[in-house]
Amino acid sequence: MRDRIILACTECKQRNYTSTKNKSKNTERIELKKYCKFCKAHTVHKETK
């Protein structure tokens, strides 16, 4: 049971990436360091609602 999630930049609040995660195993929100094309830098991206 994998659900689709959206990752948003913590700096500029833009929603840049989509991914999937297993909600039965990972209940916390995911934080990944990814490239933001709006900030033009690698920033932390958090899972949004």
N, C-alpha and C positions, 0 to 999 in steps of 0.2 A: 504494500500500500504506500506508494510514493506520491506525494503531493507537490504541485508546482509552487515555487516561491519566487519572489521578486527581490533583487538586491538593489539597495539605494546607497548612493555616496553619502558619507557623513559630513563632508565639507560643503557641497553645493546642493545636497538633497535631491539630485536627479536620479531617476530610476533607470539604471543602465543594463543590468543583466537579469536573466531568468535562469533558474536551475530547479532541480528536484531534490527532495530529501525524504527520508523515511521518518514520518512523524511518530511512529510507535517506538522507535529507538532513540531518536534525537528530539527531545521536547523543547530544548532551549532554542533561542534564535541564533542563527549562524552569523558569524562575522568573518569575512575574508578580505585580504588585501588584494585589490584588483586595480587595473588601470582605468581612470576616469578620463574620457575624451573631452569633457567640459572643463575640468581642472587642469588637464594635460600633465597629470602626475599619478603615481600609485598612491591610493588612499584606502582607508578601511571602508568596506561596504557591509551594511547590515541588512538583515532580512526585514522586509516590511510586511504589513498585514495583507 
